[in-house]
């Protein structure tokens, strides 16, 4: 009998359904099938592939509520949040790339300077990478892999997805969606299991691996991929700072901090995980944060669609959050609200928690908490705020809050992060036009945007000589004519700036 993964509703701890774990032998067959399908898929060209994405978009637009409920049940996030953060961005990604990818992937002419007078021309053509492995997380089990799948497929690649073992049913749902849209057999496949099958996928000599998850797992994937020189794109989380300047709209900033700190129960790589607020407005800011935190409605979304905050994913993640809060409290932090599991809820819930009197000696200010905890710390000067924001081994996103946009932009340029948002936070992941990714231990590479699409193609340079010169001046044998040619090139370079600029 096949080994099985059982999906659990984290809001109720009740089993939902199961999937069979993929064996190593099955994986190798799936990889070969994807390689065979890729050649045909690529040969169709963008115009041949586009109708599949149009049908997929139409289906999602008609069935978005069904998909959102499916996500909520397996992941624990509120139904409305599943639409907001999972389904809508996925629909938008399909529409964006189905309309824009043809232009982005068209041949790009390379301007050539002096050699164009000798009949030379160059251009870049973009070829699919081949077969991509996508290893996705449980916190956004639909939106994260779905956007990457679309980018990969639109460029002519085939995809093998390994969903998190905590949310395996999402893999079945994505398969169902693509099958309904008529995508050819082998273009998209799913393998199921824990880290063992993920490791086998990395070792399967695919063309590229796209991974979203922890730093520890990212290191292992990178090391394993290096054995076959398999390229990787890694998005490994964050410890995202929020800087609130003294001229900021206090009420708006507080609302933003509460939403960006607690949405998806804080289980977002781009969550606000540490707040730095000017000391002159800190008390007012904390007062507003407390007001809006206490208004959060927490519970099972299947019982109440007005729920603001759902459950966490599993006991392990709950334990990490509890340990961070205990560490902070032991080192002098004060819990203003929350700090425990709600007694009246049965699932993996943790109360939205606000901390003050925090500093960088505490795990809650340095390690990724990945839970509904909002630590707030004051600062005296803008330089102090920038230094605190950059004092992290992570560099995914950050935000600056101010009425003075130019001032905020100046500070944003000094923060080390893949994205810095002014007067908002997190939401740029849902804008397909903008790139996503970080640096330091947050990983490298980008997805989304025109830049992100380039991760799914190989640029190939084609150079053409249209002049029928039997002997190029730089060919053998070297003689006086060669020297005259080189002297002429140097002379031209001295006198014509366009030859060197």
C-alpha angles and dihedrals in degrees: 000000000000120000111252139211114214116207115219128203100233092204093060104015087232122138116251107183140313142237131206115252112244115243124222090250092052090049093055090051091050091050092052091047090051091051092052093047093048095067092055093042092052093046090058089071124214094290090054093049098043098081090062091058092045090054091046092052092049092050093049092049090055097042104033094120092054091050092047092052090049091053093046093053096052099034103035099231119133117272094243090049090052089057093043100045105023116025105032095049089049093053090047092051091053092050094044097052096037087059101035108031095080091060093042093051097044117114112280119217116226113216109232121198122201098358092062087074087062093057097267127144134168137193140172122237121192119226128187115260091229124233115010128199115211117194108189136191133238099238095074098013095167109032098045099052094032094059091047091047091053093049091049096046096043089057092053101262128128121230139217112194125202106191122198115279086234093060106027096143090069087067089057091048093052089049089052092051094050092044090052089052089053101245109174121262113271096020090101127022137167130216121195132211145074129288092306094068089041089057091050090051091053090050093049093090096245121172095250141350123221111195133181117183145072127352092239093054091042090057091052092048092049092050093048093045090053090065089071096025089246110170116235138198111205129193105180108173136262151236095224120201127213117202117200113193122207093252093054122119097259097202094048092045092051092049089048093050093050094049096042092044098048108028111117085014089290091297095132126111088222097046118132098260099168131024124205113192130179108261092231092066100025097106093049091046093050091048091055092044090054091049094053094040092056090052093060112117109217125191149085110326092208088066096041124021090195091069112130100194129028135191131298119252105254146338093271093061090044089055093052091053093047091050093051092051092047091049091051093047091048089054095051107278119142122224108219095179138353119010097151146055116276110253094213097057123077102200133071096298131153124185118248103263132204121195132188133178089053130149140173094275087076127085090226088067099041111027125061105262097184094195143089098291124125114190115191125201131177128231133196105207136022090244088056090051093051091047091050092047092052093044093098140092087227127076111175108120140340139175138218122202121203142124088229102078096185091052091048091049090052090054092044090059090057095053118093105228140115090240131018115188125197117219094352138054142210097001100100089081085073093056108084092197092065126075123244128207143079147220139237108036091341086082135238141270127055138250129192125035128052088295092052093053088061089069087068098054139055114229111224121195117219118192123193130196109200095177118096096216109152093208122029114218091243097051127100136309099058108214143142091297089058091052091048090051093051092047090051090051092051091047091052092047091054092052106035117058092193089069092065102027 
